[in-house]
Amino acid sequence: MKDDGYTLAEALAAMLILGLAMGGLVEGARLIGRMQAPVVAARNDDQALRRAEAGLAELMRRRAGGDESLTGDGQALRFNCSAETCGLSVDGDDGRPSLTVRRGEVAQSFPLPPAGKISLVYFARDGRFDRWPQPGPAKDMTGVMVVGTSARGELPLVVARSWIEHPKTCEFDMIAKGCRTSAP
């Protein structure tokens, strides 16, 4: 008897093994694709939030400390910068919200990830507020935050600090966390 070839059973077994290996490779590639999609979406949302935060920080740098013209509510913020009006607004309640930053006639829109109802929150040393300015004694705004509110709670999306310019006669008091003006 000669062993010149394979029997039909051996050939079928080899084809079955190759078929199973190819099926496993295809299913593995499909699984990797399904797992990669949420990671790519999260990375894109993170990059969009970083761009929005940079736009908001640049806008807040244009604001002079103690600016009396700054007004805002949960959807928009406006103030005078140089000879023009600057501001930002939360737009697009259609499921894909955006943050629009305006510097005079120039407007730049930054997409935000879906996060429920999007609104602006204002911060001062003595708390957080839904509107600015607050009634009563004048307060210095220390920051603005864009938050998303859903059934799971509040999610901070974008935060920008507002740096306060103190007069040259200021002596910073660490206990009061404020400026004491010294006598000339």
ZANUFI-928101 format. One record per residue: residue number from 1; x, y, z of N, C-alpha, C in turn. Coordinates in steps of 0.02 Angstrom, whole numbers, m for minus. Atoms other than C-alpha are relative to their C-alpha. Example, Ala and Ser with C-alpha at 12.3 -4.5 7.8 and 13.67 -1.06 7.14 Angstrom:
2
sepa timar 1; nc1 45; nc2 m59; nc3 0; cac1 615; cac2 m225; cac3 390; cc1 45; cc2 60; cc3 0
sepa timar 2; nc1 m42; nc2 m59; nc3 m3; cac1 684; cac2 m53; cac3 357; cc1 m39; cc2 55; cc3 37
END
This chain:
184
sepa timar 1; nc1 42; nc2 m58; nc3 0; cac1 0; cac2 0; cac3 0; cc1 44; cc2 62; cc3 0
sepa timar 2; nc1 m38; nc2 m62; nc3 6; cac1 64; cac2 174; cac3 m48; cc1 m35; cc2 56; cc3 37
sepa timar 3; nc1 27; nc2 m59; nc3 m34; cac1 41; cac2 334; cac3 53; cc1 13; cc2 62; cc3 m42
sepa timar 4; nc1 m12; nc2 m56; nc3 45; cac1 39; cac2 455; cac3 m94; cc1 m45; cc2 60; cc3 13
sepa timar 5; nc1 46; nc2 m56; nc3 m9; cac1 m106; cac2 565; cac3 m38; cc1 m38; cc2 m6; cc3 65
sepa timar 6; nc1 42; nc2 0; nc3 m60; cac1 m235; cac2 602; cac3 93; cc1 m65; cc2 m35; cc3 m16
sepa timar 7; nc1 66; nc2 29; nc3 10; cac1 m395; cac2 511; cac3 118; cc1 m51; cc2 55; cc3 2
sepa timar 8; nc1 53; nc2 m49; nc3 1; cac1 m559; cac2 601; cac3 98; cc1 m15; cc2 25; cc3 71
sepa timar 9; nc1 13; nc2 m20; nc3 m70; cac1 m584; cac2 603; cac3 288; cc1 53; cc2 47; cc3 25
sepa timar 10; nc1 m54; nc2 m44; nc3 m22; cac1 m414; cac2 682; cac3 317; cc1 m6; cc2 69; cc3 m33
sepa timar 11; nc1 8; nc2 m64; nc3 35; cac1 m446; cac2 817; cac3 185; cc1 m58; cc2 40; cc3 30
sepa timar 12; nc1 58; nc2 m34; nc3 m30; cac1 m617; cac2 857; cac3 260; cc1 17; cc2 26; cc3 70
sepa timar 13; nc1 m20; nc2 m22; nc3 m67; cac1 m542; cac2 867; cac3 435; cc1 45; cc2 62; cc3 m5
sepa timar 14; nc1 m44; nc2 m58; nc3 9; cac1 m407; cac2 988; cac3 374; cc1 m40; cc2 62; cc3 m21
sepa timar 15; nc1 42; nc2 m57; nc3 21; cac1 m537; cac2 1098; cac3 287; cc1 m44; cc2 25; cc3 57
sepa timar 16; nc1 39; nc2 m20; nc3 m58; cac1 m644; cac2 1097; cac3 444; cc1 42; cc2 42; cc3 48
sepa timar 17; nc1 m45; nc2 m37; nc3 m45; cac1 m496; cac2 1154; cac3 549; cc1 15; cc2 69; cc3 m28
sepa timar 18; nc1 m13; nc2 m65; nc3 31; cac1 m455; cac2 1293; cac3 425; cc1 m62; cc2 45; cc3 3
sepa timar 19; nc1 62; nc2 m39; nc3 m4; cac1 m638; cac2 1348; cac3 421; cc1 m13; cc2 28; cc3 70
sepa timar 20; nc1 9; nc2 m23; nc3 m69; cac1 m648; cac2 1357; cac3 610; cc1 50; cc2 56; cc3 17
sepa timar 21; nc1 m51; nc2 m52; nc3 m13; cac1 m485; cac2 1458; cac3 617; cc1 m20; cc2 65; cc3 m34
sepa timar 22; nc1 21; nc2 m61; nc3 35; cac1 m548; cac2 1581; cac3 485; cc1 m61; cc2 32; cc3 33
sepa timar 23; nc1 59; nc2 m26; nc3 m35; cac1 m716; cac2 1598; cac3 574; cc1 19; cc2 34; cc3 65
sepa timar 24; nc1 m23; nc2 m31; nc3 m62; cac1 m627; cac2 1634; cac3 738; cc1 35; cc2 67; cc3 m12
sepa timar 25; nc1 m34; nc2 m63; nc3 16; cac1 m519; cac2 1767; cac3 656; cc1 m50; cc2 55; cc3 m20
sepa timar 26; nc1 50; nc2 m49; nc3 21; cac1 m669; cac2 1853; cac3 575; cc1 m40; cc2 24; cc3 60
sepa timar 27; nc1 38; nc2 m19; nc3 m59; cac1 m768; cac2 1850; cac3 737; cc1 41; cc2 42; cc3 48
sepa timar 28; nc1 m45; nc2 m40; nc3 m42; cac1 m617; cac2 1916; cac3 834; cc1 7; cc2 71; cc3 m27
sepa timar 29; nc1 m5; nc2 m67; nc3 30; cac1 m598; cac2 2061; cac3 711; cc1 m64; cc2 39; cc3 10
sepa timar 30; nc1 64; nc2 m34; nc3 m11; cac1 m784; cac2 2101; cac3 726; cc1 m8; cc2 22; cc3 72
sepa timar 31; nc1 3; nc2 m17; nc3 m71; cac1 m773; cac2 2098; cac3 916; cc1 45; cc2 59; cc3 16
sepa timar 32; nc1 m45; nc2 m57; nc3 m11; cac1 m623; cac2 2215; cac3 915; cc1 m31; cc2 64; cc3 m27
sepa timar 33; nc1 33; nc2 m59; nc3 29; cac1 m719; cac2 2334; cac3 801; cc1 m56; cc2 26; cc3 45
sepa timar 34; nc1 54; nc2 m21; nc3 m45; cac1 m868; cac2 2335; cac3 919; cc1 27; cc2 30; cc3 64
sepa timar 35; nc1 m29; nc2 m27; nc3 m62; cac1 m756; cac2 2368; cac3 1070; cc1 35; cc2 66; cc3 m13
sepa timar 36; nc1 m37; nc2 m60; nc3 16; cac1 m660; cac2 2504; cac3 980; cc1 m46; cc2 60; cc3 m10
sepa timar 37; nc1 46; nc2 m56; nc3 15; cac1 m812; cac2 2610; cac3 932; cc1 m14; cc2 44; cc3 62
sepa timar 38; nc1 11; nc2 m45; nc3 m57; cac1 m853; cac2 2672; cac3 1110; cc1 63; cc2 37; cc3 22
sepa timar 39; nc1 m63; nc2 m32; nc3 m19; cac1 m669; cac2 2710; cac3 1142; cc1 13; cc2 60; cc3 m46
sepa timar 40; nc1 m9; nc2 m55; nc3 48; cac1 m658; cac2 2816; cac3 984; cc1 m49; cc2 56; cc3 14
sepa timar 41; nc1 50; nc2 m51; nc3 m16; cac1 m820; cac2 2906; cac3 1029; cc1 19; cc2 38; cc3 63
sepa timar 42; nc1 m21; nc2 m33; nc3 m62; cac1 m755; cac2 2943; cac3 1205; cc1 59; cc2 45; cc3 m13
sepa timar 43; nc1 m58; nc2 m42; nc3 16; cac1 m590; cac2 3008; cac3 1135; cc1 m22; cc2 63; cc3 m38
sepa timar 44; nc1 25; nc2 m58; nc3 37; cac1 m683; cac2 3121; cac3 1012; cc1 m36; cc2 49; cc3 46
sepa timar 45; nc1 34; nc2 m44; nc3 m47; cac1 m794; cac2 3188; cac3 1152; cc1 50; cc2 37; cc3 44
sepa timar 46; nc1 m52; nc2 m31; nc3 m42; cac1 m640; cac2 3221; cac3 1260; cc1 36; cc2 55; cc3 m38
sepa timar 47; nc1 m33; nc2 m51; nc3 40; cac1 m554; cac2 3316; cac3 1119; cc1 m46; cc2 60; cc3 m10
sepa timar 48; nc1 47; nc2 m55; nc3 9; cac1 m712; cac2 3419; cac3 1088; cc1 m6; cc2 41; cc3 64
sepa timar 49; nc1 3; nc2 m36; nc3 m64; cac1 m722; cac2 3463; cac3 1274; cc1 62; cc2 41; cc3 12
sepa timar 50; nc1 m62; nc2 m39; nc3 m8; cac1 m539; cac2 3516; cac3 1275; cc1 0; cc2 62; cc3 m43
sepa timar 51; nc1 4; nc2 m59; nc3 44; cac1 m568; cac2 3631; cac3 1126; cc1 m49; cc2 51; cc3 28
sepa timar 52; nc1 49; nc2 m45; nc3 m30; cac1 m723; cac2 3704; cac3 1209; cc1 28; cc2 35; cc3 61
sepa timar 53; nc1 m30; nc2 m30; nc3 m60; cac1 m629; cac2 3732; cac3 1372; cc1 53; cc2 52; cc3 m18
sepa timar 54; nc1 m50; nc2 m49; nc3 22; cac1 m487; cac2 3820; cac3 1279; cc1 m35; cc2 62; cc3 m27
sepa timar 55; nc1 37; nc2 m58; nc3 25; cac1 m614; cac2 3933; cac3 1190; cc1 m30; cc2 41; cc3 56
sepa timar 56; nc1 29; nc2 m36; nc3 m57; cac1 m701; cac2 3976; cac3 1354; cc1 54; cc2 34; cc3 41
sepa timar 57; nc1 m55; nc2 m30; nc3 m39; cac1 m535; cac2 4007; cac3 1443; cc1 27; cc2 62; cc3 m36
sepa timar 58; nc1 m23; nc2 m58; nc3 39; cac1 m479; cac2 4124; cac3 1302; cc1 m50; cc2 58; cc3 7
sepa timar 59; nc1 51; nc2 m52; nc3 m8; cac1 m644; cac2 4218; cac3 1315; cc1 4; cc2 32; cc3 70
sepa timar 60; nc1 m3; nc2 m27; nc3 m68; cac1 m627; cac2 4236; cac3 1505; cc1 63; cc2 40; cc3 11
sepa timar 61; nc1 m61; nc2 m41; nc3 m6; cac1 m449; cac2 4303; cac3 1485; cc1 m13; cc2 71; cc3 m26
sepa timar 62; nc1 16; nc2 m66; nc3 27; cac1 m524; cac2 4448; cac3 1386; cc1 m40; cc2 42; cc3 49
sepa timar 63; nc1 42; nc2 m35; nc3 m48; cac1 m635; cac2 4493; cac3 1533; cc1 45; cc2 35; cc3 51
sepa timar 64; nc1 m38; nc2 m37; nc3 m51; cac1 m563; cac2 4629; cac3 1644; cc1 m30; cc2 m15; cc3 68
sepa timar 65; nc1 24; nc2 14; nc3 m68; cac1 m575; cac2 4594; cac3 1830; cc1 m46; cc2 55; cc3 24
sepa timar 66; nc1 47; nc2 m48; nc3 m26; cac1 m722; cac2 4678; cac3 1913; cc1 m43; cc2 33; cc3 m54
sepa timar 67; nc1 37; nc2 m28; nc3 56; cac1 m808; cac2 4707; cac3 1746; cc1 m74; cc2 6; cc3 19
sepa timar 68; nc1 69; nc2 m12; nc3 m19; cac1 m976; cac2 4786; cac3 1783; cc1 m49; cc2 m19; cc3 m55
sepa timar 69; nc1 45; nc2 14; nc3 56; cac1 m1047; cac2 4744; cac3 1611; cc1 m17; cc2 m74; cc3 m7
sepa timar 70; nc1 11; nc2 72; nc3 7; cac1 m1045; cac2 4555; cac3 1637; cc1 m70; cc2 m18; cc3 25
sepa timar 71; nc1 66; nc2 26; nc3 m19; cac1 m1220; cac2 4480; cac3 1639; cc1 m7; cc2 m70; cc3 m28
sepa timar 72; nc1 9; nc2 68; nc3 25; cac1 m1272; cac2 4301; cac3 1621; cc1 m57; cc2 m36; cc3 34
sepa timar 73; nc1 50; nc2 45; nc3 m28; cac1 m1403; cac2 4169; cac3 1649; cc1 21; cc2 m71; cc3 m16
sepa timar 74; nc1 m17; nc2 70; nc3 11; cac1 m1410; cac2 3981; cac3 1625; cc1 16; cc2 m17; cc3 m72
sepa timar 75; nc1 m10; nc2 15; nc3 71; cac1 m1400; cac2 3993; cac3 1435; cc1 50; cc2 45; cc3 m35
sepa timar 76; nc1 m46; nc2 m46; nc3 34; cac1 m1289; cac2 4143; cac3 1393; cc1 35; cc2 45; cc3 50
sepa timar 77; nc1 m41; nc2 m46; nc3 m39; cac1 m1156; cac2 4261; cac3 1460; cc1 25; cc2 53; cc3 m48
sepa timar 78; nc1 m21; nc2 m56; nc3 42; cac1 m1111; cac2 4434; cac3 1391; cc1 40; cc2 50; cc3 42
sepa timar 79; nc1 m36; nc2 m54; nc3 m31; cac1 m986; cac2 4570; cac3 1433; cc1 35; cc2 41; cc3 m53
sepa timar 80; nc1 m36; nc2 m43; nc3 46; cac1 m894; cac2 4715; cac3 1352; cc1 74; cc2 m17; cc3 2
sepa timar 81; nc1 m73; nc2 10; nc3 5; cac1 m719; cac2 4678; cac3 1290; cc1 24; cc2 47; cc3 m55
sepa timar 82; nc1 m23; nc2 m54; nc3 45; cac1 m631; cac2 4826; cac3 1210; cc1 m61; cc2 38; cc3 m24
sepa timar 83; nc1 56; nc2 m38; nc3 27; cac1 m754; cac2 4912; cac3 1094; cc1 m56; cc2 m45; cc3 m25
sepa timar 84; nc1 50; nc2 46; nc3 24; cac1 m857; cac2 4757; cac3 1059; cc1 m30; cc2 m40; cc3 57
sepa timar 85; nc1 31; nc2 42; nc3 m50; cac1 m969; cac2 4635; cac3 1151; cc1 24; cc2 m72; cc3 m9
sepa timar 86; nc1 m21; nc2 69; nc3 1; cac1 m903; cac2 4464; cac3 1195; cc1 m50; cc2 m41; cc3 40
sepa timar 87; nc1 45; nc2 42; nc3 m39; cac1 m999; cac2 4317; cac3 1262; cc1 2; cc2 m72; cc3 m23
sepa timar 88; nc1 7; nc2 70; nc3 19; cac1 m1047; cac2 4136; cac3 1252; cc1 m72; cc2 m21; cc3 11
sepa timar 89; nc1 67; nc2 26; nc3 m8; cac1 m1206; cac2 4038; cac3 1236; cc1 0; cc2 m76; cc3 m9
sepa timar 90; nc1 10; nc2 71; nc3 7; cac1 m1263; cac2 3859; cac3 1253; cc1 m55; cc2 m9; cc3 m51
sepa timar 91; nc1 48; nc2 7; nc3 54; cac1 m1352; cac2 3808; cac3 1093; cc1 m14; cc2 m74; cc3 m13
sepa timar 92; nc1 14; nc2 67; nc3 26; cac1 m1433; cac2 3656; cac3 1016; cc1 m30; cc2 m48; cc3 49
sepa timar 93; nc1 34; nc2 48; nc3 m44; cac1 m1561; cac2 3568; cac3 1123; cc1 m25; cc2 m60; cc3 m39
sepa timar 94; nc1 23; nc2 55; nc3 43; cac1 m1582; cac2 3442; cac3 980; cc1 39; cc2 m65; cc3 11
sepa timar 95; nc1 m37; nc2 61; nc3 m15; cac1 m1477; cac2 3308; cac3 1064; cc1 75; cc2 7; cc3 m10
sepa timar 96; nc1 m72; nc2 m12; nc3 10; cac1 m1307; cac2 3376; cac3 1006; cc1 14; cc2 73; cc3 16
sepa timar 97; nc1 m10; nc2 m70; nc3 m20; cac1 m1274; cac2 3535; cac3 1106; cc1 68; cc2 26; cc3 m21
sepa timar 98; nc1 m64; nc2 m32; nc3 15; cac1 m1136; cac2 3660; cac3 1070; cc1 8; cc2 62; cc3 43
sepa timar 99; nc1 m18; nc2 m61; nc3 m37; cac1 m1049; cac2 3804; cac3 1157; cc1 25; cc2 49; cc3 m52
sepa timar 100; nc1 m19; nc2 m50; nc3 49; cac1 m1038; cac2 3960; cac3 1049; cc1 33; cc2 59; cc3 35
sepa timar 101; nc1 m39; nc2 m55; nc3 m29; cac1 m904; cac2 4088; cac3 1095; cc1 1; cc2 57; cc3 m51
sepa timar 102; nc1 2; nc2 m57; nc3 45; cac1 m925; cac2 4263; cac3 1021; cc1 48; cc2 54; cc3 24
sepa timar 103; nc1 m46; nc2 m56; nc3 m13; cac1 m791; cac2 4397; cac3 1011; cc1 m17; cc2 52; cc3 m53
sepa timar 104; nc1 23; nc2 m49; nc3 49; cac1 m875; cac2 4544; cac3 926; cc1 m43; cc2 m35; cc3 m53
sepa timar 105; nc1 37; nc2 31; nc3 55; cac1 m936; cac2 4485; cac3 755; cc1 22; cc2 m72; cc3 m13
sepa timar 106; nc1 m27; nc2 67; nc3 12; cac1 m832; cac2 4325; cac3 760; cc1 m31; cc2 m49; cc3 50
sepa timar 107; nc1 29; nc2 51; nc3 m44; cac1 m920; cac2 4170; cac3 828; cc1 32; cc2 m67; cc3 m17
sepa timar 108; nc1 m29; nc2 67; nc3 9; cac1 m844; cac2 3999; cac3 854; cc1 m42; cc2 m48; cc3 41
sepa timar 109; nc1 42; nc2 49; nc3 m33; cac1 m947; cac2 3847; cac3 896; cc1 40; cc2 m63; cc3 17
sepa timar 110; nc1 m34; nc2 60; nc3 m23; cac1 m883; cac2 3698; cac3 997; cc1 m52; cc2 m52; cc3 17
sepa timar 111; nc1 49; nc2 51; nc3 m17; cac1 m983; cac2 3536; cac3 998; cc1 13; cc2 m28; cc3 70
sepa timar 112; nc1 m4; nc2 31; nc3 m66; cac1 m1021; cac2 3461; cac3 1169; cc1 m31; cc2 m69; cc3 m4
sepa timar 113; nc1 32; nc2 66; nc3 0; cac1 m1061; cac2 3279; cac3 1205; cc1 m70; cc2 3; cc3 29
sepa timar 114; nc1 68; nc2 0; nc3 m29; cac1 m1243; cac2 3238; cac3 1241; cc1 5; cc2 m13; cc3 76
sepa timar 115; nc1 m4; nc2 8; nc3 m73; cac1 m1263; cac2 3261; cac3 1429; cc1 m63; cc2 27; cc3 33
sepa timar 116; nc1 62; nc2 m25; nc3 m28; cac1 m1446; cac2 3301; cac3 1460; cc1 m8; cc2 74; cc3 m12
sepa timar 117; nc1 10; nc2 m72; nc3 6; cac1 m1494; cac2 3483; cac3 1489; cc1 66; cc2 35; cc3 17
sepa timar 118; nc1 m63; nc2 m35; nc3 m8; cac1 m1341; cac2 3595; cac3 1468; cc1 m14; cc2 71; cc3 24
sepa timar 119; nc1 9; nc2 m69; nc3 m25; cac1 m1327; cac2 3758; cac3 1568; cc1 66; cc2 27; cc3 27
sepa timar 120; nc1 m58; nc2 m34; nc3 m28; cac1 m1203; cac2 3885; cac3 1636; cc1 m9; cc2 11; cc3 75
sepa timar 121; nc1 0; nc2 m12; nc3 m72; cac1 m1158; cac2 3902; cac3 1820; cc1 57; cc2 48; cc3 15
sepa timar 122; nc1 m49; nc2 m51; nc3 m16; cac1 m1065; cac2 4051; cac3 1894; cc1 24; cc2 m9; cc3 72
sepa timar 123; nc1 m29; nc2 10; nc3 m66; cac1 m946; cac2 4045; cac3 2043; cc1 28; cc2 66; cc3 27
sepa timar 124; nc1 m32; nc2 m54; nc3 m37; cac1 m894; cac2 4174; cac3 2172; cc1 28; cc2 m32; cc3 63
sepa timar 125; nc1 m30; nc2 29; nc3 m61; cac1 m802; cac2 4152; cac3 2337; cc1 m52; cc2 m29; cc3 47
sepa timar 126; nc1 50; nc2 22; nc3 m49; cac1 m965; cac2 4129; cac3 2431; cc1 m53; cc2 m45; cc3 m30
sepa timar 127; nc1 48; nc2 48; nc3 26; cac1 m1053; cac2 4002; cac3 2319; cc1 m4; cc2 m3; cc3 m75
sepa timar 128; nc1 14; nc2 7; nc3 71; cac1 m1121; cac2 3954; cac3 2151; cc1 m69; cc2 27; cc3 m15
sepa timar 129; nc1 62; nc2 m36; nc3 17; cac1 m1260; cac2 4044; cac3 2058; cc1 m21; cc2 m18; cc3 m71
sepa timar 130; nc1 28; nc2 13; nc3 66; cac1 m1375; cac2 4018; cac3 1909; cc1 m3; cc2 63; cc3 m43
sepa timar 131; nc1 1; nc2 m64; nc3 36; cac1 m1372; cac2 4204; cac3 1861; cc1 57; cc2 43; cc3 24
sepa timar 132; nc1 m51; nc2 m48; nc3 m20; cac1 m1245; cac2 4343; cac3 1862; cc1 m18; cc2 67; cc3 m29
sepa timar 133; nc1 m25; nc2 m8; nc3 m67; cac1 m1230; cac2 4473; cac3 1936; cc1 m53; cc2 m17; cc3 52
sepa timar 134; nc1 45; nc2 15; nc3 m55; cac1 m1306; cac2 4432; cac3 2103; cc1 m23; cc2 64; cc3 34
sepa timar 135; nc1 22; nc2 m59; nc3 m36; cac1 m1413; cac2 4557; cac3 2197; cc1 39; cc2 8; cc3 65
sepa timar 136; nc1 m36; nc2 m13; nc3 m63; cac1 m1335; cac2 4639; cac3 2348; cc1 68; cc2 29; cc3 m14
sepa timar 137; nc1 m67; nc2 m29; nc3 8; cac1 m1155; cac2 4690; cac3 2374; cc1 36; cc2 m32; cc3 m60
sepa timar 138; nc1 m36; nc2 23; nc3 59; cac1 m1041; cac2 4674; cac3 2224; cc1 45; cc2 m59; cc3 18
sepa timar 139; nc1 m42; nc2 60; nc3 m9; cac1 m952; cac2 4506; cac3 2207; cc1 44; cc2 m7; cc3 m61
sepa timar 140; nc1 m45; nc2 15; nc3 56; cac1 m805; cac2 4455; cac3 2100; cc1 m13; cc2 m71; cc3 m21
sepa timar 141; nc1 10; nc2 66; nc3 27; cac1 m842; cac2 4308; cac3 1988; cc1 67; cc2 m35; cc3 m5
sepa timar 142; nc1 m62; nc2 37; nc3 2; cac1 m709; cac2 4174; cac3 2006; cc1 2; cc2 m53; cc3 m54
sepa timar 143; nc1 0; nc2 51; nc3 53; cac1 m765; cac2 4054; cac3 1869; cc1 m68; cc2 m11; cc3 m30
sepa timar 144; nc1 61; nc2 20; nc3 36; cac1 m893; cac2 3989; cac3 1746; cc1 7; cc2 m74; cc3 m16
sepa timar 145; nc1 m1; nc2 71; nc3 15; cac1 m940; cac2 3807; cac3 1721; cc1 m60; cc2 m17; cc3 m44
sepa timar 146; nc1 53; nc2 27; nc3 42; cac1 m1042; cac2 3721; cac3 1585; cc1 m15; cc2 m69; cc3 28
sepa timar 147; nc1 19; nc2 64; nc3 m31; cac1 m1139; cac2 3577; cac3 1664; cc1 m56; cc2 m32; cc3 m41
sepa timar 148; nc1 55; nc2 39; nc3 29; cac1 m1250; cac2 3440; cac3 1596; cc1 m38; cc2 m31; cc3 57
sepa timar 149; nc1 42; nc2 27; nc3 m53; cac1 m1396; cac2 3386; cac3 1703; cc1 m45; cc2 m54; cc3 m29
sepa timar 150; nc1 42; nc2 55; nc3 23; cac1 m1480; cac2 3217; cac3 1679; cc1 m28; cc2 m35; cc3 61
sepa timar 151; nc1 30; nc2 38; nc3 m55; cac1 m1571; cac2 3088; cac3 1784; cc1 54; cc2 m27; cc3 47
sepa timar 152; nc1 m54; nc2 25; nc3 m41; cac1 m1401; cac2 3027; cac3 1847; cc1 33; cc2 54; cc3 42
sepa timar 153; nc1 m29; nc2 m55; nc3 m39; cac1 m1357; cac2 3199; cac3 1918; cc1 34; cc2 50; cc3 m45
sepa timar 154; nc1 m34; nc2 m55; nc3 35; cac1 m1248; cac2 3345; cac3 1868; cc1 70; cc2 m22; cc3 m21
sepa timar 155; nc1 m65; nc2 18; nc3 27; cac1 m1095; cac2 3322; cac3 1758; cc1 36; cc2 63; cc3 m24
sepa timar 156; nc1 m36; nc2 m59; nc3 25; cac1 m967; cac2 3463; cac3 1741; cc1 34; cc2 m17; cc3 m67
sepa timar 157; nc1 m29; nc2 12; nc3 66; cac1 m914; cac2 3477; cac3 1558; cc1 60; cc2 45; cc3 m13
sepa timar 158; nc1 m53; nc2 m49; nc3 15; cac1 m810; cac2 3636; cac3 1540; cc1 4; cc2 49; cc3 58
sepa timar 159; nc1 m10; nc2 m47; nc3 m55; cac1 m735; cac2 3748; cac3 1675; cc1 52; cc2 51; cc3 m21
sepa timar 160; nc1 m49; nc2 m53; nc3 12; cac1 m647; cac2 3916; cac3 1658; cc1 3; cc2 45; cc3 61
sepa timar 161; nc1 m10; nc2 m46; nc3 m56; cac1 m574; cac2 4020; cac3 1798; cc1 4; cc2 71; cc3 m26
sepa timar 162; nc1 m5; nc2 m71; nc3 16; cac1 m588; cac2 4208; cac3 1796; cc1 50; cc2 30; cc3 48
sepa timar 163; nc1 m52; nc2 m27; nc3 m43; cac1 m430; cac2 4288; cac3 1861; cc1 m17; cc2 72; cc3 17
sepa timar 164; nc1 19; nc2 m66; nc3 m25; cac1 m463; cac2 4441; cac3 1967; cc1 62; cc2 43; cc3 5
sepa timar 165; nc1 m56; nc2 m46; nc3 m5; cac1 m349; cac2 4589; cac3 1949; cc1 m10; cc2 44; cc3 61
sepa timar 166; nc1 4; nc2 m40; nc3 m61; cac1 m314; cac2 4673; cac3 2115; cc1 38; cc2 66; cc3 m10
sepa timar 167; nc1 m37; nc2 m63; nc3 6; cac1 m258; cac2 4853; cac3 2136; cc1 72; cc2 m8; cc3 26
sepa timar 168; nc1 m70; nc2 4; nc3 m20; cac1 m73; cac2 4885; cac3 2162; cc1 9; cc2 8; cc3 75
sepa timar 169; nc1 m5; nc2 m9; nc3 m72; cac1 m107; cac2 4933; cac3 2343; cc1 m27; cc2 m60; cc3 39
sepa timar 170; nc1 29; nc2 59; nc3 m31; cac1 m176; cac2 4759; cac3 2379; cc1 51; cc2 m37; cc3 42
sepa timar 171; nc1 m37; nc2 46; nc3 m42; cac1 m109; cac2 4657; cac3 2523; cc1 m45; cc2 m61; cc3 9
sepa timar 172; nc1 43; nc2 59; nc3 m1; cac1 m176; cac2 4480; cac3 2505; cc1 m3; cc2 m29; cc3 71
sepa timar 173; nc1 12; nc2 27; nc3 m66; cac1 m251; cac2 4413; cac3 2667; cc1 m18; cc2 m74; cc3 m7
sepa timar 174; nc1 10; nc2 72; nc3 8; cac1 m236; cac2 4221; cac3 2675; cc1 m60; cc2 m24; cc3 40
sepa timar 175; nc1 56; nc2 22; nc3 m42; cac1 m366; cac2 4205; cac3 2813; cc1 m66; cc2 20; cc3 m32
sepa timar 176; nc1 62; nc2 m24; nc3 32; cac1 m499; cac2 4311; cac3 2729; cc1 m3; cc2 m19; cc3 m73
sepa timar 177; nc1 m6; nc2 17; nc3 70; cac1 m440; cac2 4251; cac3 2558; cc1 m24; cc2 57; cc3 m45
sepa timar 178; nc1 19; nc2 m59; nc3 37; cac1 m458; cac2 4426; cac3 2492; cc1 53; cc2 54; cc3 4
sepa timar 179; nc1 m46; nc2 m55; nc3 4; cac1 m374; cac2 4590; cac3 2461; cc1 m16; cc2 52; cc3 54
sepa timar 180; nc1 6; nc2 m57; nc3 m46; cac1 m344; cac2 4720; cac3 2596; cc1 41; cc2 56; cc3 m32
sepa timar 181; nc1 m38; nc2 m54; nc3 29; cac1 m295; cac2 4887; cac3 2527; cc1 37; cc2 35; cc3 57
sepa timar 182; nc1 m41; nc2 m33; nc3 m52; cac1 m154; cac2 4966; cac3 2624; cc1 m8; cc2 76; cc3 m8
sepa timar 183; nc1 4; nc2 m74; nc3 1; cac1 m155; cac2 5149; cac3 2670; cc1 60; cc2 27; cc3 m39
sepa timar 184; nc1 m56; nc2 m28; nc3 39; cac1 m48; cac2 5255; cac3 2551; cc1 51; cc2 34; cc3 42
END
